[in-house]
Amino acid sequence: MGGVLTGFAIIGAIIAAGYVVGRIGLLGQHAQFVMSRLAFFVLMPCLLFHTIATADIHVLLSPMLWVSLLSAVVVALGAGTVFRVVLRRPLTTTTVGALAASYVNANNIGLPVAVYVLGQATAVVPVILLQLIVLAPIALTVLDAATSSGGSWGRRISGPFRNPIIIASLLGLVFSATGVRLPTPVLEPFSLVGAAAVPVVLLSFGMSLHGATPLRDPATRTDVVVASAIKLVVMPAVAFVFARLVFGLGAQDVFVLTTLGALPSAQNVFNYAQRYGAAVPVARDVVLISTIGSVPVLVAVAALLHP
């Protein structure tokens, strides 16, 4: 338990440092944009490629993948039902709300948590692959049908495979599945560059917290509260039930899967909403609130389930 709390303390300290950097404007007004692109297009792909290419394929394609899939599907369908049937929201808001409640931040927050708290960076890989290959295309297709925008069908279908993170993950998966081991001089640059991913994304996230004011719009408060509550409470509970009671996994796997379920809503959700002009304030506020609220939830999960 002490190691877990130390991990959270490390993450919190780096985020706090990023907040200070953003508050005093040390790196200029475009710093967060540059850092985010650097992490997305260079640092995280290097980290994921190295991690997956050197991992055991059985670790990547384990029951953890099925627990993550079932948890995401159940939560997304449940949230969608609440938004559509109970709150009577339009299809666009329903889709964004369901996505915000079930699409976890496996990159910016998940990777640091996996590295510092879970002690295994590969823990988030099944979630990343699942979201980018399955969940995102489905959600984008629904949003496109509801808004009649977003480019050609071919571009939407090929979108996930033009994503540098998914490309790096798939390439790493090829090496892991075939058992091919790249020589150290080839892997070392990926390891060295990838090592910068976690601190950079945490600093960038801390910078993004400066000036954020959630729940500013009273017209969207109910939607934001509902989606945030489902993300922070329901999803980790669903993941726990599937991991412990349905699949009968061990204590460590249950802890890992419940922790992954408690991760905040991904910033990708805001990007998708912004692209289609669909419930943008809802997506923005859920990402922020769930990120702040995930800290005590993750600590509670660690206190209750850490083996």
N, C-alpha and C positions, 0 to 999 in steps of 0.2 A: 504493500500500500504506500509505503514511503517513496518508492521509486515512481509510482504513478503520480503522486502529488508533486514530486520534483519535476516530472515531465510537464505537468500543467503550469507549474511556476515558470519553467523555462519559456514555454509558449507565451504566457502572459507577459513576461518581461520584454520579449522581443516585440509583441504587439504594442505594448506601452511605449517602447522606444520609437516605433513607427508613428504612433499618435503624436508624440512630441515633435518628431521631424516634420510631420504634416502641419502641426499647429504653428510652428515658427517659420514655416516656409523655407526650410533649409535647402531643399533641392529644386525649388522652383515650382511653378504651377503645373507643369507637364510631367513631373517626376513620377507620379502614380501611374499615369498612362504608359510611360516608357518602361517602368519596372514590371507592370502587369504583362506587357507584350514580351519583354525579355523572358519572364518566367514561363509564359504560355508557349512561346515558339522555340525556346532554346533550353532553358534550365530543366523544366519538368519533363520534356521528352527525353532528355539525356538521363535523368534519374530513373524514369520508368523503364527505358530500354535496358539500362544496366541491371536494374533490379529484377526484371522479368527474365532477361536472357540468362542470368546466372541462377535462377530459381528452379526448384523442382516442379515439373508440370503438374504433378498430382496435388501440389499445394494450391496452384492457381485454379484448377478445375475440380474443386472439392465440393462437398455438401454446402459449404459456405456460399457458393454461387447460387445454389437453389434457394437457400434461406433468404438471401438478399433479393432475389427475383420475386419470390412469393410475397415477401414483406412489402416491396415497392408496389406490386400490383394490387394487393389487398388495400393498402393505404390510399393509393391513387383512386381506386374505384370507390372506396368509402368516402373520401373527401369530395370526389366528383358528385356523388349522390347527395351529400349535404349541400353543396353549392347549388346544384341544379334543382333538387326536389324541395329541400327545406328553405333555402334562401332565395330560390327562384332566380338565379343569376343567368345571364346569357351564356351561350356556349363558349365564347372567348374567355370570359371571367372564370367559368367553371374549369376550363382547361388549365388556365394559369394557376388557379387555386389548387387544383389537384396536383399539378406539377410542383408547386412550391411546397406542398405538404409531403411529397414523397421523393423528391430529387435532392439527394444529399450533396453537400460540398466535399466531395471526395478528393479534390485537388488541393485547394488553398488551405483548408482546415484538416481534411482527412489525412493528407500526407504527413503533416507535422504531428498529428495525433498518433498515426501509425508508427512513425519513427520514434517519437519521444515517450509515448505512453504505452502503446502496444508492443513496441520493440520489434516490429516486423513490417517493413514498408510494403511487402507483398499483400498485406491484409486488405488494402483498398483497391488492388488491381481488379478483382472480379467485379467490384461495384462500378469502377470507372468503365470497364468494358461493357457491362450491362447497360449503364445509362447512356453511353454514347452510341452504342450499336442498336439498342432496342427502344428504350424509353424516349430519347430525344427525337428520333425519326417519327415515332407515332404521334407525339405531341405536336411536332412541327407540321405534320400532315393535317392534323385536325385544325390547327390554327390557320393553315393556308386555306383549307376548305371553308372555314368560317369567315375569312377576311378576303379571300381571292387575291392574295399577294404572296410575295416571298420568292419570286423567280420561277424558273421552269421546273417541271417534275424531275428531270434528269439531274438538275443542280441540287434539288432537295434530297434526292435519294443518295447522291454521291457525297453529300455534305460531310457525313461522319468520316468518310474515308479520305477527306482532304484535311482533316483535323490533325495537327502535328502530334497531339497526345495519343490519339488512337493509332496513328501510323507507327509511332515508336512502340506502343504496347503490342501491336500485332507483329512487328518485326521481332521484338523480344520474345513473343510467344512462339514464333517459328523456330528460333534457336533453342528455346527451352524444350519444345516438343520433339525436335529432331535430335536433341542431345549434343548438338555441335557446340563446342566450347571455343570461343574466340581467344586468341592469345592476349596476354596481359597488356602489351603495348597498344593493342587496339581498344581494349576495354577501359584502360586507365583514363583517357581524356573524357569519356562519358561519365566515369565515376567522379572525376575532379570537377567538371562543370556541373553535374547533377547535384553535387554536395551543396551548391549555392542555392538550390531551388527553395528549400524549406525556409531559411532565414529571409530570403528576398520576398517570398509571398507573404510571410508574416509581417514584415515591415510594411509592405504595400497595403495589406489589410488594415494595419494600425493607422496608416495615413488616411485611409478612406473613412475612418470613424470620425475624424474631425469635421465638425459642422453638420453632422447627420441629425435630423429631427424626425423620428418616426411618428406615425399616427397623427400627422398634421391635418389630414383631410377627414372630417367626420363621416363623409359618405362611404368611406372604405374601411372604417375602423372594425366593423363586425367581420368583414372578410379577412382582414389581416389577423385579428385575434383568433378566429376559427382555424385558419391555415397554420398559424404559428403554434397553436395548442396541439393540433394533430401532429405536426412535425416533431415537437419537443417531447410530447407525452405518449401519444398513440403509437407512433412508428417504432420507438425503442421497445415498447411493450409487445407489439406484434412480433418484432424480431426475436425477442426473448421467448415468446410462446413457441414460435416455429423451431428455434434452435434447441430449446430444452425439452419441450413436450412432444413435438411432432418428429423431429429428427433425432432426439436423444443424444445430442452432442455433449462433449466433455465441458468441464467448467471453464477452461481457457477459451474454447471456441465460442461458448455462450457469452462470455465477457466481451470478446472481440466483436461478435455480431451485434450485440446490444449496443455497444459503444458506437459502431458504425451507424446503427439506426438512429442514434441520438445526435448525430452530426447535424449542423444547421443546414438550411436550404441553400442550394448552390447559387452563386452569382450568375451562372448560366441562365437561370430562370428569368432573371431581370433582363438579360440580353435578349432572350427569346421574346419576352413580352414587349420590349422596346422595338424590336425588329418588326413586329406585327401590329404595334400600337394597341395592344390588348391588355387591359388591367395593369398598366405600368406602375401606378402608385401601390397597388396591392403587392406586386412582385418585389418592388424596392423595399417596402416596409417589412415584409415577411423575411426577406434575406437579412436585414439588419437586426430585427427583433430576435429571430431564431438564432442568429450568431451570438448575440449577447446572452440570450437565455440558455444557450447550449452549455455554457461554462458550468453553472451549478448542476445542470442535469448530468453532464459527463462526470463531474466529481462524485455525484450521488451514485451513478452507475458503478464507478470504480470502487467506491466505499462498500457497496452492497455485493458486487459480483467478482471483484478481482480475486483470483485464486491464491 
